Amino acid sequence: MKKFSTFVLLISIALVNFLGCATVKVEAPMDKTIVLQPNVEGQTKLMRKKVWYFLYGLVPLNSNSTASMVQEMDINEMSVRTFYGFDDGLITFILNLIPTTINVKTVEIRGE
């Protein structure tokens, strides 16, 4: 019975790591007009950023906006993709072996 309880606890922790409300604000700088495109692999510029969250995505620990990325890339068209990559899952899993409630998500912008 003790092994089953431990198993259920570990599965619960693993599932909670990937469930959350981690949001990313898709924005442009105030002085710039950006055209949002569908995911286009042929766009020449690419930037990825890790967004760290506390309380399973409730509180962003760094900027969760794309505005600074757009300004740095100097683009007029962009497509945005957010995802939990393998490395995000691994980081989240390791950090939550001791329940820290920290999640990591990747934001990817492609543009021209």
C-alpha positions as a Markdown table, in Angstrom:
| # | Residue | x | y | z |
|---|---|---|---|---|
| 1 | Met | 0.0 | 0.0 | 0.0 |
| 2 | Lys | 2.9 | 2.4 | 0.8 |
| 3 | Lys | 4.4 | 1.8 | -2.7 |
| 4 | Phe | 1.1 | 2.6 | -4.3 |
| 5 | Ser | 0.7 | 5.8 | -2.3 |
| 6 | Thr | 4.2 | 6.9 | -3.2 |
| 7 | Phe | 3.5 | 6.1 | -6.9 |
| 8 | Val | 0.3 | 8.2 | -6.8 |
| 9 | Leu | 2.1 | 11.1 | -5.2 |
| 10 | Leu | 4.9 | 11.1 | -7.8 |
| 11 | Ile | 2.4 | 10.9 | -10.7 |
| 12 | Ser | 0.4 | 13.7 | -9.1 |
| 13 | Ile | 3.5 | 15.9 | -8.8 |
| 14 | Ala | 4.5 | 15.1 | -12.4 |
| 15 | Leu | 1.0 | 16.0 | -13.8 |
| 16 | Val | 0.8 | 19.2 | -11.8 |
| 17 | Asn | 4.1 | 20.3 | -13.3 |
| 18 | Phe | 2.6 | 20.4 | -16.8 |
| 19 | Leu | -0.8 | 21.8 | -15.8 |
| 20 | Gly | -1.0 | 25.5 | -15.2 |
| 21 | Cys | -2.0 | 28.8 | -16.4 |
| 22 | Ala | 1.3 | 30.1 | -17.9 |
| 23 | Thr | 0.4 | 32.9 | -20.3 |
| 24 | Val | 2.5 | 34.8 | -22.8 |
| 25 | Lys | 1.4 | 38.3 | -23.9 |
| 26 | Val | 1.8 | 38.6 | -27.7 |
| 27 | Glu | 2.5 | 42.3 | -28.0 |
| 28 | Ala | 4.5 | 44.7 | -30.1 |
| 29 | Pro | 6.4 | 47.8 | -28.9 |
| 30 | Met | 4.1 | 50.9 | -28.5 |
| 31 | Asp | 5.7 | 52.7 | -31.5 |
| 32 | Lys | 5.7 | 49.8 | -33.9 |
| 33 | Thr | 3.0 | 48.1 | -36.1 |
| 34 | Ile | 3.5 | 44.4 | -36.5 |
| 35 | Val | 1.6 | 42.0 | -38.8 |
| 36 | Leu | 0.9 | 38.7 | -37.2 |
| 37 | Gln | 1.5 | 35.8 | -39.6 |
| 38 | Pro | 0.7 | 32.1 | -39.4 |
| 39 | Asn | 3.7 | 29.9 | -38.5 |
| 40 | Val | 6.0 | 30.3 | -41.5 |
| 41 | Glu | 9.2 | 28.2 | -41.4 |
| 42 | Gly | 10.8 | 30.4 | -44.2 |
| 43 | Gln | 10.9 | 33.6 | -42.1 |
| 44 | Thr | 14.5 | 34.6 | -41.8 |
| 45 | Lys | 14.9 | 35.7 | -38.2 |
| 46 | Leu | 14.3 | 33.4 | -35.2 |
| 47 | Met | 14.5 | 34.1 | -31.4 |
| 48 | Arg | 13.7 | 31.9 | -28.5 |
| 49 | Lys | 13.2 | 32.8 | -24.9 |
| 50 | Lys | 12.5 | 30.9 | -21.7 |
| 51 | Val | 9.8 | 32.3 | -19.5 |
| 52 | Trp | 9.9 | 31.3 | -15.9 |
| 53 | Tyr | 6.8 | 31.1 | -13.7 |
| 54 | Phe | 6.0 | 30.6 | -10.0 |
| 55 | Leu | 2.9 | 28.9 | -8.6 |
| 56 | Tyr | 2.5 | 26.7 | -11.7 |
| 57 | Gly | 2.2 | 29.6 | -14.1 |
| 58 | Leu | 0.3 | 32.1 | -12.1 |
| 59 | Val | 3.1 | 34.6 | -11.5 |
| 60 | Pro | 5.7 | 35.2 | -14.2 |
| 61 | Leu | 9.3 | 35.6 | -12.8 |
| 62 | Asn | 10.6 | 37.3 | -15.9 |
| 63 | Ser | 8.9 | 39.2 | -18.7 |
| 64 | Asn | 6.2 | 37.2 | -20.4 |
| 65 | Ser | 5.7 | 39.7 | -23.2 |
| 66 | Thr | 7.0 | 39.5 | -26.8 |
| 67 | Ala | 7.4 | 43.3 | -27.1 |
| 68 | Ser | 11.1 | 43.3 | -26.1 |
| 69 | Met | 11.9 | 40.4 | -28.4 |
| 70 | Val | 10.2 | 42.2 | -31.4 |
| 71 | Gln | 12.1 | 45.4 | -30.7 |
| 72 | Glu | 15.4 | 43.5 | -30.5 |
| 73 | Met | 14.8 | 41.6 | -33.7 |
| 74 | Asp | 13.6 | 44.7 | -35.6 |
| 75 | Ile | 10.9 | 42.9 | -37.6 |
| 76 | Asn | 7.6 | 44.0 | -39.2 |
| 77 | Glu | 6.0 | 40.6 | -39.6 |
| 78 | Met | 6.0 | 37.8 | -37.0 |
| 79 | Ser | 4.6 | 34.4 | -36.0 |
| 80 | Val | 4.6 | 33.3 | -32.4 |
| 81 | Arg | 4.8 | 29.8 | -30.9 |
| 82 | Thr | 4.7 | 28.9 | -27.2 |
| 83 | Phe | 5.4 | 25.4 | -26.1 |
| 84 | Tyr | 6.8 | 23.2 | -23.4 |
| 85 | Gly | 9.9 | 21.6 | -24.9 |
| 86 | Phe | 11.7 | 18.6 | -23.5 |
| 87 | Asp | 14.2 | 20.8 | -21.8 |
| 88 | Asp | 11.4 | 22.8 | -20.2 |
| 89 | Gly | 9.8 | 19.6 | -18.9 |
| 90 | Leu | 13.1 | 18.4 | -17.5 |
| 91 | Ile | 13.9 | 21.7 | -15.8 |
| 92 | Thr | 10.4 | 21.9 | -14.3 |
| 93 | Phe | 10.5 | 18.2 | -13.2 |
| 94 | Ile | 13.9 | 18.7 | -11.5 |
| 95 | Leu | 12.9 | 21.9 | -9.8 |
| 96 | Asn | 9.7 | 20.4 | -8.5 |
| 97 | Leu | 11.2 | 17.3 | -6.9 |
| 98 | Ile | 11.2 | 19.6 | -3.9 |
| 99 | Pro | 7.9 | 21.4 | -4.5 |
| 100 | Thr | 9.0 | 24.8 | -5.7 |
| 101 | Thr | 5.9 | 25.3 | -8.1 |
| 102 | Ile | 8.3 | 26.7 | -10.8 |
| 103 | Asn | 7.4 | 26.1 | -14.4 |
| 104 | Val | 9.4 | 27.0 | -17.6 |
| 105 | Lys | 7.9 | 27.6 | -21.0 |
| 106 | Thr | 9.6 | 28.5 | -24.3 |
| 107 | Val | 8.5 | 31.4 | -26.5 |
| 108 | Glu | 9.6 | 31.3 | -30.2 |
| 109 | Ile | 9.2 | 34.3 | -32.6 |
| 110 | Arg | 9.9 | 34.0 | -36.3 |
| 111 | Gly | 9.9 | 37.2 | -38.4 |
| 112 | Glu | 11.0 | 39.3 | -41.3 |
